[in-house]
Amino acid sequence: MTAPRLLITASPHLSEPDSTPKIMWHVVLSLLPVVGASIYFFGPSAVLVITAATAGALVTEWIFGTRGSLLDGSAMITGILLGLVLPAGIPLWMAFVGGVFGIGFGKLIFGGLGQNIFNPALLGRAFLQAAFPVAMTTWPVIRENWWQLRGDNLALPLMSPKEVDVLTEATPLGLMKFEQTGTDLWRLTLGATGGSLGETAGVLILLCGGYLAIRNYLNWRIPASIFLTVAVFSVLLHLIDAARYPDALFMLFSGGLMLGAVYMATDMVTSPVTNLGCWVFGFGIGFLVVVIRLWGGLAEGVMYAILLMNALVPFINRATQPRAFGAEQPKAKQTT
């Protein structure tokens, strides 16, 4: 049977070769070098934590998601990103619960992929931060023995380990905020510091994000505006009081800013759809990060900055929607 010479179908008549599963699995592949760096620095604990968080996300998607939704890769991304923003020594059951909460309350409760308001991975982390603050702020040191677990990974649910044998250290942001002590730039860029699993190899994260930007799988304006805002405010404050306020490079490469700006703020569902909106969105995140880090009660502010700006995305989209050529703005109805 030959194909018809004229085929009439409903619009749209143009389609892109990229599909949602294809984009999602490309993001997963781009995260593999970041996961590899975390494993290099934190050993088996990184493997266990990321696996537990991902398992929680996948199991929840499989049980409560729609048919075939497990194959689109979105739950896999949520689990990996959640694992990367957790400490290496967190108990595995907590990481699993975080994955369950991230998918259940961060995605499925809103109607599934494309309907959620907040980034699911960050919502899962916010839940863990509120429920288990001690475990979420215990940062194991990078040990010479690669095979040794970094903390209480194997602790039973709702139980404390019988013996505590964990060496901890403050994060670079904590040292700067509470002790006014800096960290070598090379350690920040390579990731050889205490902190979450994803606070590793900022340069590597930029390279992976560059790959996604080249393939047009993320809007480069969002991370660019975040980095620009953080850098500008940091430079101005550092010029005012260099002893109190860190320089721009420290602010850019410390904490989870690189991972958050490249992989979480650029989430297509929870970020603006207009280019101007992306600039506004990124400016808001960068500004909030600087404010929380320098004057807030927490040393890090990337998670809350992104979640707060996620809530403003509908308003940003409405305010930055381009005007159709030749159209007039609707006039407000007059009441008598």
PLY file of the C-alpha trace (Angstrom):
ply
format ascii 1.0
element vertex 336
property float x
property float y
property float z
element edge 335
property int vertex1
property int vertex2
end_header
0.00 0.00 0.00
1.48 3.31 -1.09
1.37 6.43 1.08
-1.24 9.03 0.09
0.00 12.00 -1.91
-1.96 14.40 0.27
-2.38 13.75 3.98
-4.67 16.10 5.92
-4.30 16.06 9.71
-5.08 18.34 12.65
-2.49 20.83 13.86
0.26 21.10 14.90
1.87 20.19 11.61
5.47 20.73 12.74
7.13 18.54 15.36
10.52 18.42 17.00
12.59 15.22 16.91
13.15 15.44 20.68
10.60 13.81 22.97
10.15 14.11 26.71
11.73 10.69 27.46
14.66 11.48 25.16
15.35 14.78 26.95
14.96 13.21 30.39
17.34 10.34 29.71
19.90 12.73 28.23
19.76 14.65 31.52
20.27 11.37 33.39
23.32 10.59 31.25
24.73 14.07 31.83
24.46 13.50 35.59
26.61 10.37 35.52
29.95 12.29 35.68
28.65 14.25 38.68
27.59 11.02 40.36
31.00 9.56 39.56
32.73 12.51 41.23
30.62 12.10 44.37
31.50 8.40 44.49
35.19 9.24 44.08
35.13 11.60 47.07
32.65 9.84 49.39
33.06 6.17 48.52
30.34 3.52 48.91
28.18 5.87 50.96
27.53 7.95 47.85
26.41 4.86 45.95
24.09 3.78 48.76
22.51 7.20 49.35
21.88 7.96 45.68
20.52 4.44 45.12
18.17 4.70 48.12
16.82 8.11 47.07
16.34 6.91 43.50
14.64 3.73 44.67
12.16 5.74 46.74
11.33 7.89 43.72
11.00 4.96 41.30
8.88 2.82 43.62
6.46 5.67 44.25
6.21 6.46 40.54
5.62 2.76 39.76
2.85 2.35 42.35
0.98 5.64 42.00
2.05 7.00 38.61
0.22 6.65 35.34
0.85 3.77 32.98
4.25 4.08 31.37
5.28 7.17 33.37
8.17 5.24 34.89
9.81 5.05 31.48
9.97 8.79 30.80
13.00 9.20 33.11
11.60 12.03 35.25
11.46 9.91 38.42
15.03 8.77 37.81
16.18 12.40 37.57
14.35 13.29 40.78
15.96 10.43 42.68
19.49 11.14 41.45
19.23 14.88 42.13
17.78 14.25 45.59
20.64 11.89 46.39
23.16 14.49 45.25
21.81 17.12 47.66
22.01 14.82 50.70
24.93 14.26 53.10
26.99 11.13 52.54
26.28 9.81 56.03
22.49 10.09 56.08
20.64 6.85 56.93
19.41 5.11 53.81
15.81 4.89 54.99
15.70 8.69 55.22
16.97 9.02 51.66
14.31 6.52 50.54
11.56 8.46 52.35
12.81 11.66 50.72
12.42 10.06 47.29
8.90 8.94 48.17
7.93 12.42 49.34
9.55 14.14 46.37
7.58 12.12 43.82
4.38 11.72 45.83
3.94 15.25 47.11
6.17 17.10 44.68
4.84 15.63 41.45
1.99 13.10 41.52
-0.27 15.05 43.87
-0.31 17.87 41.30
-1.32 15.54 38.48
1.98 14.11 37.27
4.73 15.30 34.97
4.15 18.80 33.65
1.69 19.78 36.38
3.92 20.21 39.42
4.68 23.67 40.77
7.84 22.94 42.75
10.97 21.01 41.86
10.29 17.50 43.26
13.88 16.78 44.32
14.17 20.02 46.27
10.75 19.49 47.84
11.94 16.07 49.01
15.05 17.66 50.49
12.99 20.40 52.17
10.88 17.70 53.84
13.98 15.88 55.09
15.48 19.17 56.29
12.37 19.85 58.39
11.90 16.28 59.63
15.51 15.26 60.30
17.58 18.45 60.76
20.46 16.78 62.61
21.03 14.11 59.98
20.72 16.71 57.22
23.38 18.95 58.74
25.96 16.30 59.66
28.75 16.44 57.08
31.25 13.54 57.13
34.85 14.25 56.22
36.45 12.86 53.09
38.39 9.86 54.40
41.53 8.23 53.06
39.92 4.78 53.31
37.61 4.85 50.30
35.73 1.69 51.33
34.70 2.97 54.75
31.14 4.24 55.18
30.93 7.94 55.96
28.22 7.85 58.61
25.05 6.13 59.79
23.95 4.78 56.41
22.85 1.45 57.84
20.98 2.79 60.88
17.51 1.26 61.31
14.41 3.43 60.77
13.65 5.72 63.70
16.62 4.27 65.61
20.02 5.70 66.51
23.22 3.71 65.99
24.68 2.06 69.10
28.16 3.39 68.43
29.00 6.71 66.90
32.17 6.65 64.84
31.74 9.55 62.48
34.23 12.31 61.82
32.48 15.47 60.70
33.58 18.82 59.38
31.93 22.12 58.60
31.11 23.03 55.03
32.96 25.93 53.37
29.82 28.05 53.70
29.52 27.18 57.39
33.16 28.03 58.00
32.78 31.37 56.26
29.47 32.30 57.89
30.17 31.31 61.48
33.98 31.39 61.71
34.98 33.84 58.93
37.34 31.20 57.55
37.81 30.80 53.83
38.49 27.72 51.70
41.04 27.30 48.92
39.54 27.88 45.50
41.02 24.71 44.05
39.25 22.63 46.71
35.97 24.32 45.88
36.27 23.79 42.14
37.36 20.15 42.53
34.85 19.34 45.24
37.31 18.14 47.89
35.28 19.70 50.72
32.61 18.71 53.19
29.00 19.06 52.15
26.34 17.30 50.13
27.27 14.68 47.56
26.57 17.12 44.71
28.86 19.82 46.07
31.59 18.20 44.02
33.56 19.37 41.02
31.85 22.63 40.11
33.77 22.77 36.85
32.50 19.30 35.94
28.91 20.38 36.62
29.39 23.36 34.32
30.69 21.11 31.55
27.73 18.75 31.90
25.35 21.70 31.89
27.08 23.07 28.80
26.35 19.80 27.01
22.64 20.14 27.83
22.63 23.79 26.76
24.23 22.93 23.40
21.51 20.35 22.79
18.92 22.95 23.84
17.74 20.78 26.73
18.01 23.66 29.18
17.60 27.40 28.88
21.10 28.81 29.41
19.62 32.15 30.51
18.60 30.75 33.89
22.02 29.61 35.17
23.68 32.59 33.46
21.41 35.05 35.27
21.88 33.24 38.59
25.67 33.27 38.31
25.70 36.89 37.13
23.48 38.06 39.98
25.45 36.22 42.64
28.74 37.47 41.20
27.64 41.12 40.98
26.23 41.27 44.50
29.22 39.40 45.91
31.69 41.78 44.25
29.85 44.85 45.54
29.62 43.53 49.09
33.23 42.33 49.05
34.35 45.83 48.05
32.39 47.28 50.96
33.78 44.89 53.59
36.25 42.24 52.39
36.68 40.80 55.88
32.98 40.09 56.32
31.75 39.25 52.83
33.40 36.56 50.66
34.44 37.17 47.08
32.48 36.18 43.99
34.41 32.99 43.18
33.82 31.62 46.67
30.10 32.36 46.44
29.84 30.74 43.01
31.71 27.51 43.69
30.73 26.85 47.30
27.67 24.95 48.40
25.07 23.65 45.97
24.87 26.70 43.72
26.35 25.01 40.66
24.14 21.93 40.89
21.05 23.97 41.73
21.53 26.53 38.99
22.35 24.03 36.24
20.05 21.10 37.04
17.25 22.27 39.35
16.45 25.86 38.48
16.36 24.88 34.79
13.60 22.30 35.29
11.34 22.89 32.27
8.15 22.40 34.27
8.93 24.71 37.18
10.77 27.49 35.32
9.36 30.32 33.15
8.51 29.72 29.50
9.61 33.15 28.23
13.23 34.22 27.81
12.63 37.46 29.70
10.97 35.47 32.45
14.05 33.25 32.68
16.22 36.29 33.33
13.83 37.54 36.03
13.61 34.04 37.53
17.38 33.68 37.67
17.85 37.15 39.13
15.40 36.33 41.92
17.18 33.07 42.75
20.62 34.67 42.77
19.47 37.55 44.94
17.78 35.24 47.47
20.85 32.99 47.62
23.08 35.92 48.57
20.58 37.26 51.13
20.05 33.89 52.84
23.74 32.98 52.85
24.93 36.29 54.27
22.10 37.42 56.53
19.88 34.37 57.05
20.08 31.80 59.80
21.29 29.08 57.41
24.66 28.84 55.73
23.10 27.72 52.43
20.11 29.17 50.61
19.95 27.58 47.15
17.12 25.18 47.98
14.81 27.78 49.47
15.67 30.34 46.80
14.64 27.99 43.99
11.47 26.82 45.74
10.37 30.38 46.48
10.92 31.42 42.88
9.10 28.28 41.67
6.01 29.65 43.41
6.31 32.91 41.45
6.71 31.30 38.01
3.00 31.67 37.01
3.15 35.38 37.79
6.46 35.78 35.96
5.01 34.04 32.89
1.99 36.32 32.92
4.04 39.50 33.36
6.59 38.62 30.65
4.22 37.17 28.07
5.09 38.85 24.75
2.37 40.98 23.21
0.94 39.75 19.93
1.76 42.11 17.06
-1.15 44.41 16.29
-3.21 43.31 19.30
-4.56 45.66 21.93
-4.46 45.04 25.61
-7.95 44.23 27.01
-9.48 47.15 28.83
-10.71 46.76 32.36
-14.46 46.71 32.74
-15.91 49.82 34.31
-18.37 49.37 37.11
-21.12 51.80 37.87
0 1
1 2
2 3
3 4
4 5
5 6
6 7
7 8
8 9
9 10
10 11
11 12
12 13
13 14
14 15
15 16
16 17
17 18
18 19
19 20
20 21
21 22
22 23
23 24
24 25
25 26
26 27
27 28
28 29
29 30
30 31
31 32
32 33
33 34
34 35
35 36
36 37
37 38
38 39
39 40
40 41
41 42
42 43
43 44
44 45
45 46
46 47
47 48
48 49
49 50
50 51
51 52
52 53
53 54
54 55
55 56
56 57
57 58
58 59
59 60
60 61
61 62
62 63
63 64
64 65
65 66
66 67
67 68
68 69
69 70
70 71
71 72
72 73
73 74
74 75
75 76
76 77
77 78
78 79
79 80
80 81
81 82
82 83
83 84
84 85
85 86
86 87
87 88
88 89
89 90
90 91
91 92
92 93
93 94
94 95
95 96
96 97
97 98
98 99
99 100
100 101
101 102
102 103
103 104
104 105
105 106
106 107
107 108
108 109
109 110
110 111
111 112
112 113
113 114
114 115
115 116
116 117
117 118
118 119
119 120
120 121
121 122
122 123
123 124
124 125
125 126
126 127
127 128
128 129
129 130
130 131
131 132
132 133
133 134
134 135
135 136
136 137
137 138
138 139
139 140
140 141
141 142
142 143
143 144
144 145
145 146
146 147
147 148
148 149
149 150
150 151
151 152
152 153
153 154
154 155
155 156
156 157
157 158
158 159
159 160
160 161
161 162
162 163
163 164
164 165
165 166
166 167
167 168
168 169
169 170
170 171
171 172
172 173
173 174
174 175
175 176
176 177
177 178
178 179
179 180
180 181
181 182
182 183
183 184
184 185
185 186
186 187
187 188
188 189
189 190
190 191
191 192
192 193
193 194
194 195
195 196
196 197
197 198
198 199
199 200
200 201
201 202
202 203
203 204
204 205
205 206
206 207
207 208
208 209
209 210
210 211
211 212
212 213
213 214
214 215
215 216
216 217
217 218
218 219
219 220
220 221
221 222
222 223
223 224
224 225
225 226
226 227
227 228
228 229
229 230
230 231
231 232
232 233
233 234
234 235
235 236
236 237
237 238
238 239
239 240
240 241
241 242
242 243
243 244
244 245
245 246
246 247
247 248
248 249
249 250
250 251
251 252
252 253
253 254
254 255
255 256
256 257
257 258
258 259
259 260
260 261
261 262
262 263
263 264
264 265
265 266
266 267
267 268
268 269
269 270
270 271
271 272
272 273
273 274
274 275
275 276
276 277
277 278
278 279
279 280
280 281
281 282
282 283
283 284
284 285
285 286
286 287
287 288
288 289
289 290
290 291
291 292
292 293
293 294
294 295
295 296
296 297
297 298
298 299
299 300
300 301
301 302
302 303
303 304
304 305
305 306
306 307
307 308
308 309
309 310
310 311
311 312
312 313
313 314
314 315
315 316
316 317
317 318
318 319
319 320
320 321
321 322
322 323
323 324
324 325
325 326
326 327
327 328
328 329
329 330
330 331
331 332
332 333
333 334
334 335
